[in-house]
Amino acid sequence: MTQPPDSAIRSCRTAVDLAVAFVVAVMLLRAFVLEGYLISTGSMAPGLCGFHRRVHCPACQYVFAFGVAFDDSTPGQPGTIQEPSGPRRLATCPNCGQSGIDVASLPNNHGDQLLVHKHTYDLRKPRRWETVVFRNPANPAEAFVKRVVGLPSETIRIKAGDVHINGTIARKPLNTQLDLRIPVCSLQLPTEKHPEWQLPWDLDQNWTLQNNTLLLASTSHDPQWIRFHYWKPSGGRHLSETPLSNAAAAADWSDFQSRFRDVPIAWSAQLNYDPEREVLQCEGVMPAELQQDLIRNAGNSQFRNAVFRLAALSHLAPVTDRYGYNSLIASPEFVVTDLMLETTVQWTLPPTHIHLRIPIGNQTFGLTLDPQTHSATLLALDQQTLLRQGSWKPDSNQSVHIIASSFDQQVAISINGQAPFEPLPVDDALPPAEPVEASVSPIGGERMDPARAATISLLIERQKRWALGITGGSVTVPQLNMFRDVFYTPGRRRNAVTNDFQIPEDCYFVQGDNSPVSSDSRNWEKPVVPHPLLVGKPFVVHLPSKPAILQFAGRQWPIRIPDWDRMRYIH
């Protein structure tokens, strides 16, 4: 049955009217409520990316972004794509440490596109840790995206990577920590293809690793521990040392020194013997060639054994603020002590207890979960003092998901998505007064700084206190990830770094999450953002795309397709 002509015309007119109304509504929203913004630089990476290349690590298959456009804090024209060339075309995987990944042939990816609500800050003031879009105070025609860290009339100071407000450390709530945390290593992505890879966790003897999952079947009444030891396959400028008496070292060390002219300069600068403390020291991971040379020329077994020990220890490194995104840019590395452990524990036979060890400064805190009573307790282990207690809701799948954080000198816990108790501030953690560079020598090739070397060694020992322990039961651990906090670097030391900075009324102090390359309030001549320059609050990454190849009839065309994994809400 066919429609009368008038009815068909009316249906067509209705469709046209709806389409016009939709277009008008979009235009009105765009004009008065919403605005799109394309990120070009990497100052908020890796959470929000500018122009970049997507890299698949050949060793562990981890996917990460390699930035190719940066702001005016780095050499080159701000926001323009820098084609990787020479040594700077080589990326390093932030998960397994695989270096020398050539990105020269990879296509460029567009930056994230943000949808911004333009009137949020007409109705209320920005909150600390919120992401905002604003006009550049030095060039209002240019839009920036950063994170608010300082509010009007506050006094702000950046100390050892943390934000201090009015003399007190500013602590991020856990949901903010989850937004800006940066991956360090993952159990889910083992790098079995890497010739020198080792698991970044030290396992007690009852643990086994099968198919990316840790397994435990134990009737022991003692906890079976998984201890964090951050393992680097190569590189770094951290310190390792091992005892070696003067008598055992004298001849072989003298022989090595006499061969300085015949060995690579990097070797002679990388190795040191301290006769006062009687320790053999190595800067960074000991190259296999250096180890072989020392062992081949060693005159006594004590020196040879010390080299073996030192070579193994040299792979244990501190977590630093290095970004896989920033491989194109040279910058100093700083030691990061604010870490977060995330794990999922499953069981067929429930364990008696689940334990976590969380170090902050010179203190260690112990979290204990009871799967039978669903209780959670937090102790100061040195004093055996009960600090927090609460309960958690069990999962119907005989599992528990745990997040434990030491960000900003506080212990924050989440169990199955909920906090069992309030975060515990640790005000007497005594962090370093200044940021600690990961290098033990001020300039590459120079001799080691003994004081800095001792500090880094202490921080590595504290870092190794992170641990997960299981008592009894039949347990699997399919997820065991370590993350780090953003470390706010000194930058150009212009504002709020060497001295307190007073934020004027109706103004905000902002910083980028990718601190080593971010141009922000630390560095600007006009260091604050007045409220009238705020554009709005970004709330969603929309319409992300990635390059692809369309093949048809034996021909190829480069196209862009949606990248659904990058589409998400911004809290």
URSULDA-V497091 format. One line per field, one symbol per residue. ss: DSSP state (@ for helix, = for strand, . for the rest). psi: psi as a letter, one per 20 degrees, with the letter a starting at -180 (. if undefined). A space follows every 10 residues. Layout:
ss=???
psi=???
This chain:
ss=....@@@@@@ @@@@@@@@@@ @@@@@@@@@@ @@@=====.. .......... .=====.... ..=====.=. .......... =....@@@@= =......... ==......=. ..=====..@ @@@....... ======..== ========== ....=====. =====..==. ...@@@@@@@ .=====.... .......... ===...==== ..=====... ...=====.. =.......== ===..@@@@@ @@@@@@@@.@ @@..@@@@@@ ====....== ===....@@@ @@@@@@@... @@@@@@@@@@ @@@..=...= ...@@@.... ...==...== =========. ..======== ..======== ....====== ....====== =.......== =====.@@@= =====..=.. ...==..... ......=... .........@ @@@@@@@@@@ @@@...==== =..======= ====...=.. .......... ==....==== =...@@@... ........== @@@======= =...====== ==..====== ==.@@@.==. .
psi=pqqqghgggh gghggggggg gggggggggh hhgqpqppph rkijqigoqb prpppopigi jpprpoqjpr ajirqrppiq popprbhjjp qppigijprk opjhiqqqqq rqpqppoijg jhhrqqqqiq pqprpphini ippqpapphp rpjqpqpopl iqpppkiqpp ppqhhhghhj qpqgqphimq mhiphjqqpk poprhiqqpp ljppqpopjq iqqoqoppoo pphrbrkrpq qqqoqhghhg ghhhgghijh iiqqhhghhh qqpohgilqp qppappqhhg ghggghjpiq hggghhgggh gghiiorqpr kpphhkhipp qqqqppiorp ppqppqqhoq qgqpqqpopo cjqpqppppo igikqpqpqo hhilpphqqa rqpqqijlrp ppppqjpklq opppoljqpi rqqoqnikim rqhqqoqhpj phppirqqog ghgggggghg ghhiipqpqp orroqqnipn qprrrpoorh cjkgpkgirq poprqkrqpq qqhmhhjpoa hhiqhniroq hiipgaopiq oqlqrqqrpp ppljqqpprp qqnhhiprqp .
